[in-house]
Amino acid sequence: MSTNQHTPGLTRIVEFFNKTGPERLNGLDSSYFNDLTPDEKRSAWIFLEKNFKESEDQIIGMYLLDPQQAVAAFKIELEKEPEQSPYAATRSAIESCRVTMLQFVCAECPNSEALKQLASYCGSAFPNVRAKASQALPFTPTSLEAVSALEGVLFTETDRLALAAATEKFLAIFGFKLDIADPTYKSLYLKLRGGDLADKKRAIEYVKQSGSPVLLSENPNPLG
């Protein structure tokens, strides 16, 4: 899309999607949207909304621009079946985008269906998606399904980053703040990530006896 039709604020947003250097890697932030006029915001929304389900940057941009309107759009998209593709890279990208949408839905209006969908991606075929899903799960409020999914990951995950993400979130849900300098936290963290199943089970029981997750009240309305 040509940028000479746009105001400077809109031009910066449009040009972001044509970049490949550090600015693109750093992603969008609120500075892209803070000084836009109402008309510019409406134009930016139209630009970002087009095929947003295929772009994490567009999803993030929509949320930064208007969180409530973005979450409403995400809910509608998440009620649809995800697009199927014969290509692994495309399937991974689609799942990653849906995880990002679910993360924002849970941040604005956590509900049982969104948590259930998000937890399901802890079992994705793609390690990057599994790691992202564990990171995206809110530690409070949570659900028994989310806790169960994370606990399962502790026994089955083989990817280092995905296992680390699940371990940290499992501990956080039960009230253990990330602090590798703390002897108790470090011991639990290493046992949960380790290969000794007996140690792992004992660590899980200790964690469960030491705290209780803050569970979400049941919300019968799908996706909030």
For each residue, the residues with C-beta under 8 A, 3 or more apart:
1: 14 47
2: 5
3: 6 10 11 14 15
4:
5: 2
6: 3 9 10 11 14 43
7: 10 11 37 40
8: 11 12
9: 6 12 13 32 35 36 37 40 44
10: 3 6 7 13 14 36 40 43 44 47
11: 3 6 7 8 14 15
12: 8 9 15 16 32
13: 9 10 16 17 28 32 33 44 47 48 61
14: 1 3 6 10 11 17 18 47
15: 3 11 12 18 19
16: 12 13 19 23 24 28 32 57
17: 13 14 57
18: 14 15
19: 15 16 23 24
20: 24
21: 24 25
22: 25 26
23: 16 19 26
24: 16 19 20 21 27 57
25: 21 22
26: 22 23 29
27: 24 57 60
28: 13 16 32 57 60 61 64
29: 26 32 64
30: 33 34 64
31: 34
32: 9 12 13 16 28 29 61 64
33: 13 30 36 41 44 61 64 65
34: 30 31
35: 9
36: 9 10 33 40 41 44
37: 7 9 40 41
38: 41 42
39: 42 43
40: 7 9 10 36 37 43 44
41: 33 36 37 38 44 45 65 66
42: 38 39 45 46
43: 6 10 39 40 46 47
44: 9 10 13 33 36 40 41 47 48 61 65
45: 41 42 48 49 62 65 66 69
46: 42 43 49 50
47: 1 10 13 14 43 44 50
48: 13 44 45 52 58 61 62 65
49: 45 46 52 58 62 73
50: 46 47 58
51: 54 55 58
52: 48 49 55 58 59 62 73 77
53: 59 77 83 94 97 98 101
54: 51 58 93 94 97
55: 51 52 58 59 97
56: 59 60 96 97 100
57: 16 17 24 27 28 60 61
58: 48 49 50 51 52 54 55 61 62
59: 52 53 55 56 62 63 70 74 97 100 101 104
60: 27 28 56 57 63 64 100
61: 13 28 32 33 44 48 57 58 64 65
62: 45 48 49 52 58 59 65 66 69 70 73
63: 59 60 66 67 70 71 104
64: 28 29 30 32 33 60 61 67
65: 33 41 44 45 48 61 62 69 70
66: 41 45 62 63 69 70
67: 63 64 70 71 104 108
68: 71 72 108
69: 45 62 65 66 72 73
70: 59 62 63 65 66 67 73 74 104
71: 63 67 68 74 75 104 105 108 109 224
72: 68 69 75 76
73: 49 52 62 69 70 76 77
74: 59 70 71 77 78 101 102 104 105
75: 71 72 78 79 105 223 224
76: 72 73 79 80
77: 52 53 73 74 80 101
78: 74 75 98 101 102 105 114 117 223
79: 75 76 222 223
80: 76 77
81:
82: 94 95 98
83: 53 94
84: 91
85: 90 91 94
86:
87: 90 91
88: 91 92 125 126
89: 92 93
90: 85 87 93 94
91: 84 85 87 88 94 95 125 126
92: 88 89 95 96 126 128 129
93: 54 89 90 96 97
94: 53 54 82 83 85 90 91 97 98
95: 82 91 92 98 99 121 124 126 129
96: 56 92 93 99 100 126 128 129 132
97: 53 54 55 56 59 93 94 100 101
98: 53 78 82 94 95 101 102 117 121
99: 95 96 102 103 118 121 129 132 133 136
100: 56 59 60 96 97 103 104 132 136
101: 53 59 74 77 78 97 98 104 105
102: 74 78 98 99 105 106 114 117 118 121 136
103: 99 100 106 107 118 136
104: 59 63 67 70 71 74 100 101 107 108
105: 71 74 75 78 101 102 108 109 110 111 114 223 224
106: 102 103 109 110 111 114 115 118 136 137 138
107: 103 104 110 138
108: 67 68 71 104 105 224
109: 71 105 106 114 224
110: 105 106 107 114 115 138 141 216 224
111: 105 106 114 115 216 219 221 222 223 224
112: 115 116 143 145 216 218 219
113: 116 117 219 222 223 224
114: 78 102 105 106 109 110 111 117 118 223 224
115: 106 110 111 112 118 119 137 138 142 143 145 146 216
116: 112 113 119 120 143 145 146
117: 78 98 102 113 114 120 121
118: 99 102 103 106 114 115 121 133 136 137 146
119: 115 116 122 133 137 143 145 146 148 149 150
120: 116 117 123 149
121: 95 98 99 102 117 118 124 129 130 132 133
122: 119 130 133 134 137 149 150 152 153 166
123: 120 130 149 152 153
124: 95 121 129 130 133
125: 88 91 129
126: 88 91 92 95 96 129 130
127: 130 131 159 161 162
128: 92 96 131 132 161 162
129: 92 95 96 99 121 124 125 126 132 133
130: 121 122 123 124 126 127 133 134 153 157 159 162 165 166
131: 127 128 134 135 159 161 162 164 165
132: 96 99 100 121 128 129 135 136 165
133: 99 118 119 121 122 124 129 130 136 137
134: 122 130 131 137 150 153 162 165 166 168 169
135: 131 132 165 169
136: 99 100 102 103 106 118 132 133
137: 106 115 118 119 122 133 134 142 146 150 169
138: 106 107 110 115 141 142
139: 142 169 172 173
140: 173 213 214
141: 110 138 214 215 216 217
142: 115 137 138 139 146 147 173 213 214 215 216
143: 112 115 116 119 146 147 215 216
144: 147 148 215
145: 112 115 116 119 148 149
146: 115 116 118 119 137 142 143 149 150 173
147: 142 143 144 150 151 170 173 213
148: 119 144 145 151 152
149: 119 120 122 123 145 146 152 153
150: 119 122 134 137 146 147 153 154 166 169 170 173
151: 147 148 154 155 170 204
152: 122 123 148 149 155 156
153: 122 123 130 134 149 150 156 157 162 163 166
154: 150 151 157 163 166 167 170 192 193 200 204
155: 151 152 197 200
156: 152 153
157: 130 153 154 162 163 166
158: 163
159: 127 130 131 162 163
160: 163 164
161: 127 128 131 164 165
162: 127 128 130 131 134 153 157 159 165 166
163: 153 154 157 158 159 160 166 167 193
164: 131 160 161 167 168 193
165: 130 131 132 134 135 161 162 168 169
166: 122 130 134 150 153 154 157 162 163 169 170
167: 154 163 164 170 171 189 192 193
168: 134 164 165 171 172 178 189
169: 134 135 137 139 150 165 166 172 173
170: 147 150 151 154 166 167 173 174 192 207
171: 167 168 174 176 178 185 188 189 192 207
172: 139 168 169 175 176 177 178
173: 139 140 142 146 147 150 169 170 213
174: 170 171 207 208 210 211 212 213
175: 172 210 211 212
176: 171 172 185 188 207 210 211
177: 172 185
178: 168 171 172 185
179: 182 185
180: 185 186 189
181: 186
182: 179 185 186
183: 186 187
184: 187 188
185: 171 176 177 178 179 180 182 188 189
186: 180 181 182 183 189 190
187: 183 184 190 191 203
188: 171 176 184 185 191 192 203 206 207
189: 167 168 171 180 185 186 192 193
190: 186 187 193 194
191: 187 188 194 196 199 200 202 203
192: 154 167 170 171 188 189 200 203 204 207
193: 154 163 164 167 189 190
194: 190 191 199 200
195:
196: 191 199 200
197: 155 200 201
198: 201 202
199: 191 194 196 202 203
200: 154 155 191 192 194 196 197 203 204
201: 197 198 204 205
202: 191 198 199 205 206
203: 187 188 191 192 199 200 206 207
204: 151 154 192 200 201 207 208
205: 201 202 208 209
206: 188 202 203 209 210
207: 170 171 174 176 188 192 203 204 210 211
208: 174 204 205 211
209: 205 206
210: 174 175 176 206 207
211: 174 175 176 207 208
212: 174 175
213: 140 142 147 173 174
214: 140 141 142
215: 141 142 143 144
216: 110 111 112 115 141 142 143 219
217: 141
218: 112
219: 111 112 113 216 224
220:
221: 111 224
222: 79 111 113
223: 75 78 79 105 111 113 114
224: 71 75 105 108 109 110 111 113 114 219 221
